[in-house]
Amino acid sequence: MIETNGRYRRGHAAHYLLPALGTANGLTVARLADAGFPATGPALPHLGRTVHQGGTDRPVDAALLPRPLLPDVYFKPVGVCAHTLTAWTVARAMTRDLTADEVAAVTVHTYAGAALLAGRRPANRLARQFSIPWVVACALLGTDPGAPDGPADDRRARAARLAERVTVRHDPGLDQGYPAGRPAVVEVTTHGGARLTGRARFHHGDREDPMTADDLAAVDAALLRTPGVPAGAAGLLHALARAPGATRLRDLTALVRGGAPNPNGGPPPVPAGPGPSGRKDTTTW
C-alpha cells in the first residue's frame, strides 16, 4: 500500500481507476440499501471509526434514512488531494496581505499523512494534484492547482518556480488533529524579511467550512467546461439544485450507464433489460 500511494503521488495512471472503483462500490451499496440491507453488525464499529463525518452524532446507517443525502455530500473547491487543501486554504487567505512576488520561502507544517505529499517537482498533472508545494504555489498565485495546462500559459512555469521555495515538514503535534480535521500551519518569509503565519484545521469545502451555493455553482460550471463531460450532466446538476430529493437513483446512474438523465424526473432514455428470473430488474436504475 505504501508503494501504491507513492505511485499515486508520482502521477502514475493507475490512480484513474479510483473513480471507476468508487462508482462500482456506490452502485453496490445502493442495491444493498434498496434490498433493505442495514449497516449493522461487525461493519458498524469500523465505519464509525473510519468515516469522516465531522462528528460522531450522525448515524452511520444513513443510507436508509428517508431524506436526501446529496445536499450533504462533500465537495472540494479545486480538484486536488484533500490532504493538500488545508495548506491551500491558508495560503489563499494569505494573499490578502502579500503577493506571490514578495514570497522568498514557505514552510508548511502538517500531520504525518499530508507530510508525504512534499514533492516539489511533480511530473504531470496528476502528480501535481498530490503535491503540497505545487498547490500552495498556485494558491499564492491565484490559479487553479488542478487545472490542465493551457496554450501559451506561463502558469505552470511560475508555479513550478514558486513550488521550489516550499518546504513541507511533519509536525507530530498535529497528528492528533487528523482524521477529525486536516491541520496545517503555513509560514511565509518575504524578500523583505517579514514573516507571516497562518493556520487552519479544515479546508474550505469541508463540512465544518462548507461552500456557499455560489461556490458550488462555480465548481459545477468548471466541471461542465471540462472536455468529455457526458451529455445530460448539466440537466442533472440543475435538477439536483432544484429538488435533490426528487431525483431518482436511475437518473443519477444513467450517466455511468451511457444514458442521459431526465431532468423532469421521468425514466431516462435507456432501455431496460429483462432482468434475471425472480429478481428485481436493476438495469433501469
C-alpha positions in Angstrom: 0.0 0.0 0.0 2.9 2.4 0.8 4.3 1.8 -2.7 0.9 2.1 -4.3 0.4 5.5 -2.6 3.9 6.5 -3.8 2.9 5.7 -7.3 -0.1 7.9 -7.0 1.9 10.8 -5.7 4.3 10.4 -8.7 1.3 10.6 -11.1 1.1 7.0 -12.4 -2.1 6.4 -14.4 -3.4 3.6 -12.1 -4.9 6.4 -10.0 -7.6 6.9 -12.6 -9.1 3.5 -11.6 -10.4 5.1 -8.4 -13.4 6.8 -9.9 -14.5 3.6 -11.6 -14.0 1.6 -8.4 -15.8 4.3 -6.4 -18.7 4.2 -8.8 -18.9 0.4 -8.7 -18.9 0.5 -4.8 -21.6 3.1 -4.8 -23.8 1.0 -7.1 -23.3 -2.0 -4.8 -24.2 0.0 -1.7 -27.3 1.4 -3.4 -28.5 -2.0 -4.4 -27.9 -3.3 -0.9 -29.8 -0.4 0.6 -32.6 -0.9 -1.8 -32.8 -4.5 -0.8 -33.1 -3.5 2.9 -29.5 -4.5 3.9 -28.7 -2.5 7.1 -25.3 -1.1 8.1 -25.2 -3.2 11.3 -23.1 -6.0 12.8 -19.3 -6.0 12.5 -19.3 -3.3 9.9 -20.9 -0.7 12.1 -18.0 -0.1 14.6 -15.5 0.0 11.7 -17.5 2.6 9.8 -17.9 4.7 13.0 -14.2 4.8 13.4 -13.2 5.4 9.8 -15.9 7.5 8.1 -15.1 11.3 8.4 -18.5 12.9 9.1 -17.4 15.9 11.1 -18.6 14.4 14.3 -19.9 11.3 16.0 -23.5 12.2 16.5 -24.6 11.3 13.0 -25.9 7.8 12.3 -23.7 5.6 10.1 -26.8 3.8 8.8 -27.7 6.9 6.8 -28.5 5.0 3.6 -31.9 4.0 4.9 -32.9 7.4 6.2 -36.0 8.9 4.5 -34.3 12.1 3.4 -32.0 13.0 0.5 -28.3 12.9 1.4 -27.0 14.6 -1.8 -27.1 18.1 -0.3 -24.7 16.7 2.5 -22.1 15.5 0.0 -18.5 16.5 0.4 -17.3 18.9 -2.4 -13.7 20.1 -3.0 -13.2 23.7 -4.1 -10.5 22.6 -6.5 -9.6 19.2 -7.9 -6.6 18.2 -5.8 -6.0 15.7 -2.9 -7.8 16.7 0.3 -4.6 16.4 2.2 -3.3 19.4 0.4 -6.4 21.6 0.7 -5.9 22.9 4.2 -2.5 24.4 3.2 -4.1 25.7 0.0 -6.8 27.4 2.1 -4.3 29.1 4.4 -2.1 30.2 1.5 -5.0 31.6 -0.4 -6.1 33.6 2.7 -2.5 35.0 3.0 -2.8 36.6 -0.4 -4.8 39.4 1.2 -1.6 40.6 2.8 1.1 39.8 0.3 1.7 39.0 -3.4 3.4 35.9 -4.8 6.4 38.1 -6.0 7.1 39.0 -2.3 7.5 35.4 -1.2 11.0 34.2 -0.5 10.3 30.9 1.2 7.3 28.9 2.5 7.3 26.2 5.2 4.2 24.0 5.7 3.9 22.1 8.9 1.3 19.3 8.9 0.4 15.8 10.1 2.1 12.6 9.0 -0.2 11.6 6.2 -0.1 15.0 4.5 3.6 15.4 5.0 4.2 12.7 2.5 2.9 15.0 -0.3 6.1 17.0 -0.3 7.3 16.6 -3.9 8.4 20.0 -5.4 8.7 18.8 -9.0 5.6 16.8 -9.9 6.0 15.1 -13.2 2.5 15.6 -14.6 -1.0 17.0 -13.9 -2.0 14.0 -11.7 1.2 14.3 -9.7 0.6 18.0 -9.2 -2.7 17.2 -7.6 -0.7 15.3 -4.9 1.9 18.0 -4.2 1.6 20.4 -1.3 4.4 22.7 -2.8 2.5 22.9 -6.1 -0.9 23.5 -4.5 0.5 26.2 -2.1 2.3 27.9 -5.0 -0.9 28.0 -7.1 -2.8 29.4 -4.1 -0.3 32.2 -3.7 -0.5 32.9 -7.5 -4.3 32.8 -7.5 -4.5 30.0 -10.1 -6.3 26.6 -10.0 -3.8 23.9 -9.0 -5.9 21.1 -10.6 -6.4 22.7 -14.0 -4.8 21.3 -17.1 -2.1 23.3 -18.9 -3.4 25.9 -21.3 -1.8 27.1 -24.5 0.6 30.0 -24.2 0.1 30.0 -20.5 3.0 30.6 -18.1 1.0 29.4 -15.1 2.9 26.1 -14.9 6.3 27.8 -15.1 5.5 30.4 -12.5 4.0 27.8 -10.1 7.0 25.5 -10.6 9.5 28.2 -9.7 7.5 29.1 -6.6 7.0 25.5 -5.6 10.8 25.2 -5.3 10.7 27.5 -2.4 8.0 25.5 -0.4 9.2 23.1 2.3 6.8 20.5 3.9 7.6 19.3 7.4 5.9 16.8 9.6 4.8 18.2 12.9 3.9 15.3 15.3 1.9 17.8 17.4 -0.6 18.0 14.6 -1.1 14.2 14.2 -4.0 14.1 16.7 -5.9 16.6 14.6 -6.4 14.0 11.8 -8.8 12.5 10.8 -11.3 14.8 12.6 -9.6 17.6 10.7 -6.6 18.2 8.3 -4.5 20.7 10.3 -1.8 22.8 8.6 0.4 25.7 9.6 1.9 27.8 6.8 4.8 30.1 7.4 5.9 32.6 4.7 9.1 34.7 4.7 9.2 37.6 2.4 12.1 39.0 0.5 12.0 42.0 2.9 12.4 39.7 5.9 8.8 39.8 7.1 7.3 36.6 8.5 3.6 35.7 8.2 2.0 32.7 9.8 -1.5 31.2 9.1 -3.1 28.0 10.3 -6.3 26.1 9.7 -7.8 22.8 10.8 -10.3 22.4 8.0 -10.3 23.5 4.4 -13.0 25.4 2.6 -15.5 22.8 1.4 -15.1 20.6 4.4 -18.4 20.0 6.4 -17.1 22.4 9.1 -16.4 25.1 6.5 -19.0 24.4 3.7 -19.1 26.1 0.4 -21.9 28.5 -0.4 -24.4 28.0 -3.1 -22.4 30.3 -5.4 -19.2 28.4 -4.6 -20.9 25.1 -5.6 -22.3 26.7 -8.8 -18.8 27.8 -9.8 -17.5 24.3 -9.2 -20.3 22.8 -11.3 -19.7 25.2 -14.1 -16.0 24.4 -14.2 -16.7 20.7 -14.3 -19.1 21.1 -17.2 -16.5 23.0 -19.1 -14.2 20.0 -18.9 -13.8 18.1 -22.2 -15.5 14.7 -22.2 -18.4 15.6 -19.8 -21.3 13.2 -20.6 -24.4 14.6 -22.3 -27.1 15.2 -19.7 -24.7 16.2 -16.9 -25.8 19.8 -17.0 -29.5 18.9 -16.8 -28.8 16.5 -13.9 -26.9 19.2 -11.9 -29.8 21.7 -12.4 -32.3 19.0 -11.3 -30.3 18.3 -8.2 -30.1 22.0 -7.3 -33.9 22.5 -7.8 -35.1 19.4 -6.0 -32.4 16.9 -4.8 -34.9 14.6 -3.1 -36.9 14.2 -6.3 -34.0 13.0 -8.4 -34.2 9.2 -8.7 -31.3 6.8 -8.5 -31.9 5.6 -12.0 -31.3 9.2 -13.3 -28.1 9.5 -11.3 -26.7 6.2 -12.6 -27.8 6.9 -16.2 -24.5 8.8 -16.8 -22.4 5.9 -15.9 -24.5 3.5 -17.9 -24.1 5.6 -21.1 -27.5 7.2 -20.9 -28.8 10.7 -20.2 -30.8 11.5 -17.1 -34.2 13.0 -17.4 -34.2 16.4 -15.6 -38.0 16.3 -15.4 -38.0 13.2 -13.2 -39.1 10.6 -15.7 -37.3 7.5 -16.7 -34.0 8.0 -18.6 -33.9 7.1 -22.3 -32.1 3.8 -21.5 -33.9 0.6 -22.4 -34.5 -1.8 -19.6 -33.2 -5.3 -19.8 -35.3 -8.4 -18.9 -33.5 -8.9 -15.6 -32.8 -12.3 -14.0 -35.8 -14.5 -13.4 -37.3 -14.0 -9.9 -35.2 -10.9 -9.2 -35.8 -7.2 -9.5 -34.6 -5.8 -12.8 -31.8 -3.4 -11.8 -30.9 -2.3 -15.4 -33.2 0.6 -15.1 -31.6 2.1 -12.1 
